[in-house]
Amino acid sequence: MNTRLIASAMGQKPPRFPPRTYASHSSYSSYLSYSSYLPSLILALTLLSCSGGGGATCGKADLSATGTLVTPFGPVEFDSATADLVHRRDVDEWEDGIIAVVSLRLTAKGGCRLDVDAEGCLDDSNRMVIRSVRWEADSACPGLSQDKEGTYVSQPGEAAGTIALSASRVPQADAEVGCFEGTVELNLAGKPMLSGVGEAGLTSDVLVVSGRFLSKGDRYAKIDCGAVIQDDSTSSPDARSGDVAEVVPDVPAGPPVQVDLTIACPKCASDAAVRLQASPGWELGQPQMLKVFQPPVVFPIQVVLKEMVDNQGKVVKFPEGPATFRCFQDTLWGGSMAPEKGEPVSPLVTVPDLAAGQISKVELLMDPDVEPPVECTPGQTVCLSFKAFQECVETGDDWTTTNCDEGTACAESSAKCEPVVCSPSAETCIDSSHHAQCLPSGTGWGESVECSPGYFCINGSCMKEECLAEVVFVVDTSSSMFLHWETVAASIQKFVAMSPMASFGMLQFPKYGGNGCLAPGGTAIPLESSPAAAFADWFAKNNPFGLTPLVATMQALPALLPGLFTSGKGTVILLSDGADTCAYPLMTDLDQREALIVADLEKATQALWNDKGIKTYVVAYNYEGNPEQLVTIAKNGGTGKTTYTAAGNEQELMSALVSIAQDLKLCFE
């Protein structure tokens, strides 16, 4: 419960510096000085113990990313960046515009997405702590093997690094929407990030996002570092209780005089040692409002001056002079707090100004007549962390602590231990148009968010409609495909893996059994997103067999396919190496047989497109037979093609499939 109170005694001179000269208002790691022309003892305290337990395109088209993300699998260079910033809105110009939240999203080739969220105070170098990192490691990430693909997330409660801003604030005054023009440098600390396939540590090599960043104003944005006791600026007609005039004063040089205080917290685990630093040479003596910005404390504290150490190191003892002032509860994100009651009282203590050899007074504005409020409401629970919570006892004057068991965490909704059901920051689809993010505790999902018009939810993210194409391979598995089977299997599996946002399924022809001429009567691989494992398993267990019932297959598709596609519509990729060998087996006039087959294929393909809205692309692999059959299917498939795409080896087959993907505008990697 140790804490440090850092204060500076100022005189009655107005500050020399113009407004907004203090670049990093929220850094309290070294002593800060606050003044508002008040002849007073100005206090800037860091109290950690009192705890009871624009442009229209700004941030859109104007951002660029340079540098490298260093991963265990290889370096990543991003080609796209978006950002969301939040700044403090305040009538106090010293707080107004300070950046409080930075969220970055970087992508490479449409994938390999890196999400970084930073919030809190800026230090003297305009650095902010990164609270969470989420890396979508997919096939767009260089050097990443398929078994390492997954979503890697930083561990809750652990600082994953820092970001550094080129400036601390947006230039617009009291802006609901501002535009920050500059750079954000990303510095990842290499902390382990977990996923279902292992862990990875990420670092950054001069990774910078630059341009014009859109920033939204928030009057409650937290911009202070830790709990603080501050003076109340009352010299401005716009000042509110809790405002602080953050002007750097003209402080005379010289070693500080140190005063040790003791804060006695009746409800704290232990007393807190506090040190006050005052520069010598200034008269003290104006009423001050001391306030504690540290939730959830709402009880009085006693301040007792014990001793002072002068510039020569001599300890000067003081008689005890206890006084009570109130800790006011803050909101989660900080902001101004108004006291329930506050009246000037008699001087608390007298403090010798050793440098001037005078006696000066320190007065506090406090509410000594208010009875201590109730500590807590019986049965009330509060999360201490994700691993423990406190519950108020029946008498309302104490708390009991409960640690969460393995596999549970303190939930945001109940403030009690509940089972962990998801990975923090993971995303899921609620339905086809809504998604949600896993809560930081992992005990449930956050608020449902609707996708924008023209976007649909898949794998937890909102994707453009064209990214969500549904494709069914209709694959010739006749005996003549045996010599090409490994090439066909490898190409299809690689293509499926390259298109993670689309859904794929497969029908085979002929169906196993009978005389080898059975048309497909069921689905070899059901339509699903990310079906790479299903395709690998099917090709490992099945080999070519039988003849080529091309006509019967095309005639069966209008009845089979609409039930596979989510919307009833989709795309067929027909892959075959030969003409039909099953239709009209007793017909001896081969020309007449061929004419009947072509007519049947034309009718079946037109029914698929005109009646069902299902397109058919045709790929002929080492094709042998009358080309008119596959040409007929291609011409009537609704794709605008006049013939099929020929392929004679694996490279040509992959090229043919990629060409179809480009025609469909698949968001493939």
LINLIN-V133471 format. One record per helix or strand of 2 or more residues. SS is the DSSP state (A for helix, B for strand). FROM is the first residue (numbers start at 1). LEN is the number of residues. If there is no record, write none. Layout:
[[SS	FROM	LEN] [SS	FROM	LEN]]
This chain:
[[B	7	3] [B	41	6] [B	63	9] [B	74	3] [B	80	9] [B	98	11] [B	111	9] [B	127	11] [A	146	3] [B	150	5] [B	161	5] [B	177	19] [B	198	21] [B	228	3] [B	256	10] [B	272	8] [B	288	2] [B	300	10] [B	315	3] [B	323	4] [B	343	2] [B	349	5] [B	358	5] [B	364	3] [B	381	5] [B	388	5] [B	399	5] [B	408	3] [B	417	3] [B	427	5] [B	434	5] [B	449	2] [B	455	4] [B	461	4] [A	465	4] [B	470	7] [A	479	20] [B	503	7] [B	525	5] [A	532	10] [A	550	11] [B	571	8] [A	590	22] [B	615	10] [A	627	9] [B	645	3] [A	650	15]]
